């Protein structure tokens, strides 16, 4: 891959970037090969490369510099567990025109994909802008360990109002989704993760009784109780027989949506009434109603959440 032109502000560490890009490429390819390993050994190198290019990750970071002409940004990103450490490197924008809306110091989330032209970013959502003259309509709260979670209220799949306070005394794991999400690495992945976590918890009746799961939709106008009920039943695998005793699917009222998203650091971008991009947020709330763990990307696993839950409950003894 050719280095970026010297006029780009990150050219001064281009060699370091190339080493990091090589390491990232190897890590992502290794992850893809691990997935392919359960299939026939006759898979070709071309198939492996294709699978690698389709592997996507949710990342979060701060913009260091912007090259509007080439549609490239330098981003100081948080670590992706098991894939890459926290680092500053160059990323190509899938839509180069987005560069004109980015500024050094902006904090954003995006979807990372390994492609032939390098590390490519799409579905960019600006969480906080550094340029005070163009502040976004909302400044997001970033959940911190020990934060007391407000008593937000929602309408669930059974058309009943529920509140976060009613789950005090249990460990609550909540995540954000919308049922029409087409990106397999975002909402569907979060729902699959909770479905797997639900199964892991069910294997221990004592643990199951001390926990609850909640999927919150940020598309309340479309995701009505009936839609959420159908969606939830499909993910639990019980369909119309699901009783939703351990896992609720709910949405805030349109009037309260912004405050919920702001508190949990969920940025949603809409165009012509349709959601076109959003960030990811999953929280583990302790029996005391305080944040005990927060996963701001799509890289968390059900096993990781289970371990966090077990540690939380162990400390409660």
C-alpha positions as a Markdown table, in Angstrom:
| # | Residue | x | y | z |
|---|---|---|---|---|
| 1 | Unk | 0.0 | 0.0 | 0.0 |
| 2 | Unk | 1.5 | 3.4 | -1.0 |
| 3 | Unk | 2.2 | 5.9 | 1.8 |
| 4 | Unk | 0.1 | 9.0 | 2.0 |
| 5 | Unk | 1.3 | 12.3 | 0.4 |
| 6 | Unk | 3.8 | 14.3 | 2.5 |
| 7 | Unk | 1.4 | 17.3 | 2.7 |
| 8 | Unk | -0.9 | 15.3 | 5.0 |
| 9 | Unk | -0.1 | 16.2 | 8.6 |
| 10 | Unk | 0.5 | 12.6 | 9.7 |
| 11 | Unk | 3.2 | 12.0 | 7.1 |
| 12 | Unk | 5.8 | 12.6 | 9.8 |
| 13 | Unk | 5.0 | 9.2 | 11.3 |
| 14 | Unk | 4.0 | 7.4 | 8.1 |
| 15 | Unk | 6.5 | 4.6 | 8.7 |
| 16 | Unk | 5.1 | 4.0 | 12.2 |
| 17 | Unk | 1.6 | 4.1 | 10.7 |
| 18 | Unk | 2.6 | 1.5 | 8.1 |
| 19 | Unk | 3.9 | -0.8 | 10.8 |
| 20 | Unk | 0.7 | -0.4 | 12.7 |
| 21 | Unk | -1.4 | -1.0 | 9.6 |
| 22 | Unk | 0.5 | -4.2 | 8.9 |
| 23 | Unk | -0.1 | -5.4 | 12.5 |
| 24 | Unk | -3.8 | -4.5 | 12.2 |
| 25 | Unk | -4.1 | -6.3 | 8.9 |
| 26 | Unk | -2.6 | -9.4 | 10.3 |
| 27 | Unk | -4.8 | -9.3 | 13.4 |
| 28 | Unk | -8.0 | -8.8 | 11.4 |
| 29 | Unk | -7.0 | -11.5 | 8.9 |
| 30 | Unk | -6.3 | -13.8 | 11.8 |
| 31 | Unk | -9.7 | -13.2 | 13.2 |
| 32 | Unk | -11.3 | -13.9 | 9.9 |
| 33 | Unk | -9.3 | -17.1 | 9.4 |
| 34 | Unk | -10.4 | -18.2 | 12.9 |
| 35 | Unk | -14.0 | -17.9 | 11.8 |
| 36 | Unk | -13.3 | -19.7 | 8.6 |
| 37 | Unk | -11.5 | -22.5 | 10.4 |
| 38 | Unk | -14.7 | -24.3 | 11.2 |
| 39 | Unk | -15.4 | -24.7 | 7.5 |
| 40 | Unk | -13.8 | -27.0 | 4.9 |
| 41 | Unk | -10.1 | -26.7 | 4.4 |
| 42 | Unk | -10.7 | -26.3 | 0.7 |
| 43 | Unk | -11.4 | -22.6 | 1.1 |
| 44 | Unk | -9.1 | -20.6 | -1.1 |
| 45 | Unk | -6.9 | -17.7 | -0.2 |
| 46 | Unk | -9.2 | -15.5 | -2.2 |
| 47 | Unk | -12.2 | -16.5 | -0.1 |
| 48 | Unk | -10.2 | -15.8 | 3.1 |
| 49 | Unk | -9.3 | -12.4 | 1.9 |
| 50 | Unk | -12.9 | -11.7 | 0.9 |
| 51 | Unk | -14.1 | -12.7 | 4.4 |
| 52 | Unk | -11.4 | -10.5 | 5.9 |
| 53 | Unk | -12.5 | -7.5 | 3.9 |
| 54 | Unk | -16.1 | -8.0 | 5.2 |
| 55 | Unk | -15.1 | -8.1 | 8.9 |
| 56 | Unk | -16.3 | -5.0 | 10.6 |
| 57 | Unk | -15.7 | -3.4 | 14.0 |
| 58 | Unk | -17.2 | -0.5 | 15.9 |
| 59 | Unk | -14.5 | 2.0 | 16.9 |
| 60 | Unk | -14.4 | 5.2 | 18.8 |
| 61 | Unk | -11.7 | 7.9 | 18.8 |
| 62 | Unk | -10.7 | 11.5 | 18.5 |
| 63 | Unk | -9.8 | 13.2 | 15.2 |
| 64 | Unk | -6.2 | 14.3 | 15.1 |
| 65 | Unk | -6.1 | 15.7 | 11.5 |
| 66 | Unk | -8.2 | 15.8 | 8.4 |
| 67 | Unk | -7.1 | 15.6 | 4.7 |
| 68 | Unk | -10.3 | 16.7 | 2.8 |
| 69 | Unk | -8.8 | 16.3 | -0.6 |
| 70 | Unk | -8.0 | 12.6 | -0.2 |
| 71 | Unk | -10.7 | 11.8 | 2.2 |
| 72 | Unk | -8.3 | 10.6 | 4.9 |
| 73 | Unk | -8.3 | 11.3 | 8.6 |
| 74 | Unk | -5.8 | 10.5 | 11.4 |
| 75 | Unk | -7.7 | 9.1 | 14.4 |
| 76 | Unk | -6.6 | 8.4 | 17.9 |
| 77 | Unk | -8.7 | 5.3 | 18.6 |
| 78 | Unk | -9.6 | 3.4 | 21.7 |
| 79 | Unk | -8.5 | -0.3 | 21.8 |
| 80 | Unk | -10.5 | -3.0 | 20.1 |
| 81 | Unk | -10.0 | -5.9 | 22.5 |
| 82 | Unk | -8.3 | -8.9 | 20.9 |
| 83 | Unk | -7.8 | -7.0 | 17.7 |
| 84 | Unk | -5.7 | -3.8 | 18.1 |
| 85 | Unk | -4.4 | -1.7 | 20.9 |
| 86 | Unk | -5.2 | 2.0 | 21.3 |
| 87 | Unk | -3.3 | 3.9 | 18.7 |
| 88 | Unk | -3.2 | 6.8 | 16.3 |
| 89 | Unk | -3.3 | 5.9 | 12.6 |
| 90 | Unk | -4.7 | 7.0 | 9.3 |
| 91 | Unk | -8.1 | 5.9 | 8.0 |
| 92 | Unk | -9.7 | 6.3 | 4.6 |
| 93 | Unk | -13.3 | 7.5 | 4.6 |
| 94 | Unk | -15.7 | 5.4 | 2.6 |
| 95 | Unk | -17.5 | 8.7 | 1.7 |
| 96 | Unk | -14.7 | 11.3 | 1.2 |
| 97 | Unk | -17.2 | 14.2 | 1.4 |
| 98 | Unk | -17.6 | 13.5 | 5.2 |
| 99 | Unk | -14.1 | 14.9 | 5.7 |
| 100 | Unk | -15.5 | 18.4 | 5.3 |
| 101 | Unk | -17.7 | 17.9 | 8.4 |
| 102 | Unk | -14.8 | 16.7 | 10.6 |
| 103 | Unk | -12.4 | 18.8 | 12.7 |
| 104 | Unk | -9.3 | 18.0 | 14.8 |
| 105 | Unk | -10.5 | 17.3 | 18.3 |
| 106 | Unk | -13.9 | 15.8 | 17.3 |
| 107 | Unk | -14.9 | 12.6 | 19.0 |
| 108 | Unk | -16.7 | 10.1 | 16.9 |
| 109 | Unk | -17.7 | 6.5 | 16.4 |
| 110 | Unk | -17.5 | 4.7 | 13.1 |
| 111 | Unk | -17.6 | 1.3 | 11.5 |
| 112 | Unk | -14.2 | 0.0 | 10.6 |
| 113 | Unk | -13.7 | -2.4 | 7.7 |
| 114 | Unk | -10.5 | -3.9 | 6.3 |
| 115 | Unk | -10.4 | -3.4 | 2.6 |
| 116 | Unk | -7.9 | -3.4 | -0.2 |
| 117 | Unk | -7.2 | 0.3 | 0.1 |
| 118 | Unk | -6.6 | 0.1 | 3.8 |
| 119 | Unk | -8.6 | 0.7 | 7.0 |
| 120 | Unk | -11.9 | 2.2 | 5.8 |
| 121 | Unk | -14.4 | 4.0 | 8.0 |
| 122 | Unk | -18.1 | 4.3 | 7.4 |
| 123 | Unk | -21.3 | 5.1 | 9.4 |
| 124 | Unk | -19.5 | 8.0 | 11.1 |
| 125 | Unk | -21.3 | 9.6 | 14.0 |
| 126 | Unk | -19.9 | 12.7 | 15.7 |
| 127 | Unk | -20.4 | 12.4 | 19.4 |
| 128 | Unk | -18.7 | 15.7 | 20.3 |
| 129 | Unk | -17.3 | 18.5 | 18.2 |
| 130 | Unk | -14.2 | 20.4 | 19.2 |
| 131 | Unk | -15.2 | 23.5 | 17.1 |
| 132 | Unk | -17.4 | 25.5 | 19.4 |
| 133 | Unk | -18.8 | 27.4 | 16.5 |
| 134 | Unk | -20.5 | 24.3 | 15.1 |
| 135 | Unk | -21.6 | 22.4 | 18.3 |
| 136 | Unk | -23.8 | 19.5 | 17.6 |
| 137 | Unk | -27.4 | 19.7 | 18.9 |
| 138 | Unk | -26.5 | 17.4 | 21.8 |
| 139 | Unk | -23.5 | 17.1 | 24.0 |
| 140 | Unk | -23.3 | 13.4 | 25.1 |
| 141 | Unk | -22.8 | 12.1 | 28.6 |
| 142 | Unk | -20.2 | 9.3 | 28.7 |
| 143 | Unk | -21.2 | 6.7 | 31.3 |
| 144 | Unk | -18.6 | 6.3 | 34.1 |
| 145 | Unk | -18.2 | 3.5 | 36.6 |
| 146 | Unk | -20.3 | 4.5 | 39.7 |
| 147 | Unk | -22.7 | 6.8 | 37.9 |
| 148 | Unk | -26.2 | 6.6 | 39.2 |
| 149 | Unk | -28.5 | 5.9 | 36.3 |
| 150 | Unk | -31.6 | 8.1 | 36.0 |
| 151 | Unk | -35.0 | 6.3 | 36.3 |
| 152 | Unk | -35.9 | 6.3 | 32.6 |
| 153 | Unk | -39.2 | 4.9 | 31.6 |
| 154 | Unk | -40.1 | 2.8 | 28.6 |
| 155 | Unk | -43.1 | 1.1 | 26.9 |
| 156 | Unk | -42.3 | -2.6 | 26.6 |
| 157 | Unk | -43.3 | -5.4 | 24.2 |
| 158 | Unk | -46.4 | -6.1 | 26.3 |
| 159 | Unk | -47.6 | -2.5 | 26.1 |
| 160 | Unk | -46.7 | -1.9 | 29.7 |
| 161 | Unk | -44.6 | 0.9 | 31.2 |
| 162 | Unk | -41.4 | -0.2 | 32.8 |
| 163 | Unk | -38.7 | 1.9 | 34.6 |
| 164 | Unk | -35.1 | 1.2 | 35.3 |
| 165 | Unk | -35.7 | 1.6 | 39.0 |
| 166 | Unk | -37.9 | -1.5 | 39.1 |
| 167 | Unk | -34.8 | -3.6 | 38.3 |
| 168 | Unk | -32.9 | -2.4 | 41.4 |
| 169 | Unk | -31.8 | -5.4 | 43.4 |
| 170 | Unk | -30.8 | -7.2 | 40.2 |
| 171 | Unk | -27.9 | -6.8 | 37.7 |
| 172 | Unk | -29.4 | -5.2 | 34.6 |
| 173 | Unk | -27.7 | -5.5 | 31.2 |
| 174 | Unk | -29.1 | -3.1 | 28.7 |
| 175 | Unk | -28.2 | -2.3 | 25.1 |
| 176 | Unk | -29.6 | -0.2 | 22.3 |
| 177 | Unk | -31.1 | -1.4 | 19.0 |
| 178 | Unk | -33.7 | -0.7 | 16.4 |
| 179 | Unk | -35.5 | -3.5 | 14.6 |
| 180 | Unk | -34.9 | -2.3 | 11.1 |
| 181 | Unk | -31.1 | -2.1 | 11.5 |
| 182 | Unk | -29.5 | -3.8 | 8.4 |
| 183 | Unk | -25.9 | -3.9 | 9.7 |
| 184 | Unk | -25.1 | -7.4 | 11.0 |
| 185 | Unk | -22.3 | -6.1 | 13.1 |
| 186 | Unk | -24.5 | -3.6 | 15.0 |
| 187 | Unk | -28.0 | -4.1 | 16.3 |
| 188 | Unk | -28.4 | -7.8 | 15.2 |
| 189 | Unk | -25.0 | -8.5 | 16.8 |
| 190 | Unk | -26.1 | -6.8 | 20.1 |
| 191 | Unk | -29.3 | -8.9 | 20.0 |
| 192 | Unk | -27.4 | -12.1 | 19.3 |
| 193 | Unk | -25.1 | -11.3 | 22.2 |
| 194 | Unk | -27.9 | -10.8 | 24.6 |
| 195 | Unk | -29.6 | -14.0 | 23.4 |
| 196 | Unk | -26.4 | -15.9 | 24.1 |
| 197 | Unk | -26.0 | -14.2 | 27.5 |
| 198 | Unk | -29.6 | -15.1 | 28.3 |
| 199 | Unk | -28.7 | -18.8 | 27.7 |
| 200 | Unk | -25.5 | -18.6 | 29.8 |
| 201 | Unk | -27.4 | -17.1 | 32.7 |
| 202 | Unk | -30.3 | -19.6 | 32.4 |
| 203 | Unk | -27.7 | -22.4 | 33.0 |
| 204 | Unk | -27.5 | -21.1 | 36.6 |
| 205 | Unk | -31.0 | -20.6 | 38.1 |
| 206 | Unk | -29.6 | -18.6 | 41.0 |
| 207 | Unk | -27.8 | -16.3 | 38.7 |
| 208 | Unk | -30.7 | -16.1 | 36.3 |
| 209 | Unk | -33.0 | -14.9 | 39.2 |
| 210 | Unk | -30.6 | -12.1 | 40.1 |
| 211 | Unk | -30.3 | -10.6 | 36.5 |
| 212 | Unk | -32.4 | -9.0 | 33.8 |
| 213 | Unk | -31.9 | -8.0 | 30.2 |
| 214 | Unk | -33.3 | -5.0 | 28.4 |
| 215 | Unk | -33.1 | -4.0 | 24.7 |
| 216 | Unk | -34.0 | -0.4 | 24.1 |
| 217 | Unk | -35.1 | 0.8 | 20.7 |
| 218 | Unk | -34.2 | 4.3 | 19.5 |
| 219 | Unk | -36.9 | 4.1 | 16.8 |
| 220 | Unk | -40.1 | 4.4 | 19.0 |
| 221 | Unk | -42.3 | 5.5 | 16.1 |
| 222 | Unk | -41.8 | 2.3 | 14.2 |
| 223 | Unk | -40.8 | -0.1 | 17.0 |
| 224 | Unk | -44.2 | -0.3 | 18.6 |
| 225 | Unk | -44.9 | -2.9 | 21.3 |
| 226 | Unk | -46.2 | -5.3 | 18.7 |
| 227 | Unk | -43.1 | -5.0 | 16.6 |
| 228 | Unk | -40.8 | -5.3 | 19.6 |
| 229 | Unk | -42.7 | -8.4 | 20.7 |
| 230 | Unk | -42.2 | -10.1 | 17.3 |
| 231 | Unk | -38.6 | -9.1 | 17.2 |
| 232 | Unk | -37.9 | -10.2 | 20.7 |
| 233 | Unk | -39.6 | -13.5 | 20.3 |
| 234 | Unk | -37.4 | -14.3 | 17.3 |
| 235 | Unk | -34.2 | -13.6 | 19.2 |
| 236 | Unk | -35.1 | -15.7 | 22.2 |
| 237 | Unk | -36.2 | -18.5 | 19.8 |
| 238 | Unk | -39.6 | -18.9 | 21.5 |
| 239 | Unk | -41.5 | -16.7 | 19.1 |
| 240 | Unk | -45.2 | -16.4 | 20.1 |
| 241 | Unk | -44.6 | -18.5 | 23.2 |
| 242 | Unk | -42.1 | -16.1 | 24.7 |
| 243 | Unk | -43.2 | -14.6 | 28.1 |
| 244 | Unk | -40.4 | -12.0 | 28.4 |
| 245 | Unk | -39.9 | -12.7 | 32.1 |
| 246 | Unk | -36.1 | -12.2 | 31.9 |
| 247 | Unk | -35.6 | -10.0 | 28.8 |
| 248 | Unk | -37.6 | -6.9 | 27.9 |
| 249 | Unk | -37.7 | -5.1 | 24.6 |
| 250 | Unk | -38.8 | -1.5 | 25.0 |
| 251 | Unk | -38.7 | 2.0 | 23.7 |
| 252 | Unk | -38.9 | 5.5 | 25.3 |
| 253 | Unk | -41.5 | 7.9 | 24.2 |
| 254 | Unk | -40.5 | 10.1 | 21.3 |
| 255 | Unk | -40.5 | 13.0 | 23.8 |
| 256 | Unk | -38.0 | 11.3 | 26.1 |
| 257 | Unk | -35.8 | 9.6 | 23.5 |
| 258 | Unk | -33.2 | 12.4 | 23.3 |
| 259 | Unk | -32.5 | 12.4 | 27.0 |
| 260 | Unk | -32.1 | 8.6 | 27.1 |
| 261 | Unk | -29.7 | 8.6 | 24.2 |
| 262 | Unk | -27.7 | 11.6 | 25.6 |
| 263 | Unk | -27.2 | 9.9 | 28.9 |
| 264 | Unk | -26.1 | 6.6 | 27.4 |
| 265 | Unk | -23.9 | 8.2 | 24.7 |
| 266 | Unk | -25.9 | 6.8 | 21.8 |
| 267 | Unk | -25.7 | 9.1 | 18.7 |
| 268 | Unk | -28.2 | 8.5 | 16.0 |
| 269 | Unk | -28.2 | 10.2 | 12.6 |
| 270 | Unk | -31.4 | 10.3 | 10.5 |
| 271 | Unk | -32.1 | 11.4 | 7.0 |
| 272 | Unk | -35.6 | 11.9 | 5.6 |
| 273 | Unk | -37.1 | 10.1 | 8.6 |
| 274 | Unk | -34.9 | 7.1 | 8.4 |
| 275 | Unk | -31.9 | 6.1 | 10.6 |
| 276 | Unk | -28.7 | 6.1 | 8.5 |
| 277 | Unk | -26.1 | 5.7 | 11.2 |
| 278 | Unk | -25.8 | 5.2 | 15.0 |
| 279 | Unk | -23.3 | 4.4 | 17.7 |
| 280 | Unk | -23.3 | 1.4 | 20.1 |
| 281 | Unk | -23.7 | 1.4 | 23.8 |
| 282 | Unk | -24.2 | -1.5 | 26.3 |
| 283 | Unk | -24.3 | -1.0 | 30.0 |
| 284 | Unk | -24.2 | -3.3 | 33.0 |
| 285 | Unk | -26.0 | -1.7 | 35.9 |
| 286 | Unk | -25.5 | -3.0 | 39.4 |
| 287 | Unk | -28.3 | -3.9 | 42.0 |
| 288 | Unk | -27.7 | -0.4 | 43.4 |
| 289 | Unk | -28.7 | 1.3 | 40.1 |
| 290 | Unk | -25.1 | 2.4 | 39.3 |
| 291 | Unk | -23.0 | 1.7 | 36.2 |
| 292 | Unk | -20.7 | -1.2 | 36.9 |
| 293 | Unk | -19.4 | -1.8 | 33.3 |
| 294 | Unk | -19.9 | 0.0 | 30.0 |
| 295 | Unk | -19.1 | -1.4 | 26.5 |
| 296 | Unk | -19.0 | 1.5 | 24.0 |
| 297 | Unk | -18.3 | -0.7 | 21.0 |
| 298 | Unk | -19.6 | -3.9 | 19.4 |
| 299 | Unk | -16.6 | -6.0 | 20.5 |
| 300 | Unk | -17.9 | -7.2 | 23.8 |
| 301 | Unk | -18.8 | -10.8 | 24.2 |
| 302 | Unk | -21.5 | -12.6 | 26.2 |
| 303 | Unk | -18.7 | -14.4 | 28.1 |
| 304 | Unk | -17.2 | -11.0 | 29.1 |
| 305 | Unk | -20.6 | -9.8 | 30.3 |
| 306 | Unk | -21.2 | -13.0 | 32.3 |
| 307 | Unk | -17.8 | -12.6 | 34.0 |
| 308 | Unk | -18.7 | -8.9 | 34.9 |
| 309 | Unk | -22.0 | -10.0 | 36.3 |
| 310 | Unk | -20.5 | -12.7 | 38.4 |
| 311 | Unk | -17.9 | -10.3 | 39.8 |
| 312 | Unk | -20.6 | -7.7 | 40.6 |
| 313 | Unk | -22.8 | -10.2 | 42.4 |
| 314 | Unk | -19.8 | -11.6 | 44.3 |
| 315 | Unk | -19.0 | -8.2 | 45.7 |
| 316 | Unk | -22.6 | -7.8 | 46.8 |
| 317 | Unk | -22.3 | -10.8 | 49.2 |
